[in-house]
Amino acid sequence: MKLIKLYSDNPKFRSIHFNEGLSVIVGLKKSTDKNKSSNGIGKSMSLSLIHLILGASFSSNTSGKKLKKFLANYGTFFLHIQDKDGIERIFKKNFSQKEYYIDGVKYVESSASKDYTNQLKSLLVSDHNNRFNMSFRQLFNCFARRYIDSNIYYKSATFQQAQGEYDHSQMITNLSLLDVLFDEHYVYKSLKDSHAVLTNTKKQLINYIDDNEEQINQYHVEIARLKDAKQSFKISPIYSELQEQADELTYEINDLRNAVSSNERTLRKNKTALKHLKSENVDFSTVNQLYQEAQIFFPECVKERVESAQKFHVKLYNFRKERIHKSIEQGSEQLKRDKDHLKKLAVERDHLLESLSRSGALDEYSRLIERISLLEKEVVSLSSNKVAHDKIEQDILHIEQDISTRKVSARDSLDDLKEHIQFSNLEFNKLVSQFYGDRWDCKLDITFREKTKFLYYVDTYIKKQESPGYNQVKIFCYDMLLYTLNKDLLGFLAHDSCILTGMDERQQNTLFHIALNMTQENNFQYLININHQDYQNLISIKPEMTDEQKQQAQLIQDSVVLHLEDTDPSQYLFGCVFDDEIKAGNAGSQMSLNVDGD
């Protein structure tokens, strides 16, 4: 990928047209006010703005909220980038909206949807073999270090994600770019995480087990005592006979209740039938009149038959009505007898149960059984923690065995990687030696870290580390090494002006010598921000300089794509002062970016 240009529809914005090779953004101090510096005019914010357009999120702190509000009201930003296939793409972002646009196509980015950054990776990253199992944000952070007030991005060579030394994701990203990452590393982390969770759960269960152990023992003693009492429980001589009679009464009561229920249903049906029973008496004179109006006349014989049928119908109706009345009467009498008998049987059974209770064989024996059952359930419940503990102990043992096996495998794999690691170390030494010469001892090594979740640890070392600027030299050389090992991945590298902090003039010139050679020899773009003093030192022509050094000074001067000045806010990146807190010092605009999870 290559940056082409960055601009806004707000005319105040200072547009940037990037060079194909080296691009320099300079913060010039032209004010005579000694209290002013070139900090806060937007040179660092230019790199941060690129990050934001490419999916970085704002910080949740106060300055982050202020920057987000300012950008939301500023206008729309456009970033032109040449993708991995050489096609110019236009990335558009208005920070008052959630959407991102690539060539006019809308994308959404959220914790639930990574459509935008996934598309960025597809367009800008040349990962032909799908070797890098990392997000676009993780990858871009490695090749475009931002700057925040705590300077964590530039604290160590492997801190590109602004996380701690033992952050798994950050170290895995570095191991991947150094081509020493295996699927084992992800499995190993999963095992370590599971081991930590199970160990913590085990500790909690132990506390429960210790608290419950005494109670469980007491329950066991009581259960044993109750079972002995149950075994020796003496039942009254007449208990069995009374119990049998009570059972027979219960069966008889149940049968009688069923009969009562059946009789009640039959009565309801008969009463309903009687209610709906009506006389269907036919008035022959009415029928005859209707047919006469139709000029149809019945003979006398037909009239006699109809009258006979009418009499039969009335007789049948009266018979049916009488039968239903009789059935209702009989059913009501039977229902009363059954209910009276049921009441009698219930009273008789109640007397038997009272006798059983007085015989000392019902309530007491039942309570004995219930208490034993209750205590046994309590023991099972309290003992479940012990069962879970024993299961977790087995799982922990199996995981520890698996971890041990994978450690051995990781050590063996590290031995197989010696040649590749030596090559990476040699390339790192070549870069460092250009700053310090061959007399300086330096090393890049991949070591086995047994207690970490990532197994391997990237260690960068330069002897006499108290030397000013050594850490910046180490970071620059490490970042250049990652580019050298992955030239086709992004083909891009960017640093903030703090990469030059602590370096003397010779070291700064060495940095640009390496960067210019990289841009000339490879399809490589390098973006760097420089403050006023460093820029003046780099472009100054001195009598003792060689022609090559003079040429380099001129190349740096020719590579400037934007001059930002402190004389007037119109010469700032945004063409205005958007907030004193955000712009105050180099930290302001950078602390507004979220360093977690980008």
Phi, psi and omega in degrees: 000154176217132174289137180250304178201154178229126181206176181221159174281356172277117185296345179286337186292139179272100184297151180235126173250110187280149173278159178290329181257259182271130175234126183241131173250122188248135171258105185266136176261104179248350179288146177276353179287117183291341181279348179269150173226178179278001177288146174087003181266354171118004182294320177287327181295335179299317178289321178296323180295323175299317177301314182297318179294331180263030166098001177291154181254159178282153174287156180272000181282180187298313182294327177295319179294321180292318179296318180299317179296318180298311182294328180295332181258002187275316184147191181261139180251147179232131178234118178265128180226138172276121184280184186296339179263007178084009180269134179281123180247147179247118179257122184242137179214125169248119189282002171275353182237158180278336188282153171243154180230136172236115182052039177084353180268130184277138176227151179243140178231124178206179178296333181268337183228125180246036183300318185291306182292331174295321177291324176301315180296321180295322185274325193253342185254126179267074179253077189296324184262010181053043185280335188257104180272068181214161181282164176299321181297317178299316182293315183294324177300327181290334183247006177212078183291126175273186179223134174232173186298326180278355176061027187292330178298331182251020179280325181211158184299327186260015184263035184296335180267006179060035177248176182289173185300325186253024175290127186295310183300318181296315181290322179298321178299316179293318178298323179296315181291335176273000177062042175232028182253138178234166175299335179306324184297322180288319178296319182298317178298317179300319178295317180296319178296316179297320179298318180296317180295314181295321179296318179295318178296321179299318179298318179294319180295324178300320178297317178296317182297316179298319180291327186267344187301315180296319180296319179298317179298319178297319178296319179299317179297316181293321179297317179298318179295317181293323178294324175296318179295321179296319182295324184261010183295127181263123181263142180304143182303326182267004184299315183296318180295316179296320180297321180293317178297319180296321179295318179297318178297321180297316178297316182295320179297318180296318179296318181294322178297323178294320180294318179299316180297320180293317179297321180296320178296317181296319179298318180297321179294316182295318179296322178294319180295319180295322181297323184267358181282123182230151177287133180254040183297128182260126178272104184295325181298324178292319179296317182297319180298318180298317182288328176295322177297334177269007179062037174242129184240132178276139172287167184297325182295324179292321180299320181294319180294320180295319179295323178295317179296325180293319179296319179297320180297318180295320180295316180296321180297316181294323179295316181296319181296319180295319181296320181292320177301317181294319180295321178295319181296313180296318181296321179296319179295316180295321180297320179296317180297317181296317181294321178296319180294320179299317179297319180296315180296321180297319178295318180297318180292323178300321178296321179296317180295324176295322178296319178298317180298318179292337179283355177073029185231000183252289184299313184295317180293321179296317178297325179297313180296315181298320181294319178298315180298317180298315181294320179297322176295320178297319179297317178298316181297312181291329181281347181298328177296322179292321178297314179297320179300314181296322178295317180295322178300319178295317180297318179298319179298316180294319179295318179298322177295318179295317179299316180299318179297318182289330175297316179298316179298320180294321178296317180296319180295324179295323176296322179291338182268004186305317182296317179293319179296320178297321177297314179298320179295321179296317179295322177295318179297322179299320180291313182295322183296336177291338177271319190241351184085174184288346184287345182271131178276123178218158186201141166242124185222153174249113184249157179274124179243099188295325187270357180269172179269354184247005173066307182255148181231133178272118183242120176248136188218135171229127181296154183057057185289356175281355180296136180301135176080002184299320183294321178293321176298315181298317179295314180299313181295322179294316179296320177295325177297315179300321176295316181301322181281344184223053187299326184270358186290303176236326183067031188212145176210142181218144177224150172277167183298339181291349175296339180267354183298129178086345178283142173279176186299322180294318180294321178297318177295325178296319179302313181289331176297315179295314182298316180295319177298319179297317182292328181280327184269342184227167174279071194231136178243131181235125179246132179216142174262140182227140175274175189301308186296316180297320180297315180299320178295323184285331184258356181290135178262123181245151184303324185279358183286145176282169178298322180296319179293321177295320179296320179297318178301320180290323178297320178297316180297320180288342184270359180291125180256348179200128172257122175250132185239154182263005184286328185208140180304334179295342179266002175283169181302314181269000179073014180196168174264111186268338175188129183299323182289320183288322184274347186292114179075172180294336188290325194310298186292335184277328180291351181281355180261143179284129181263355182261124171078007178283000000 
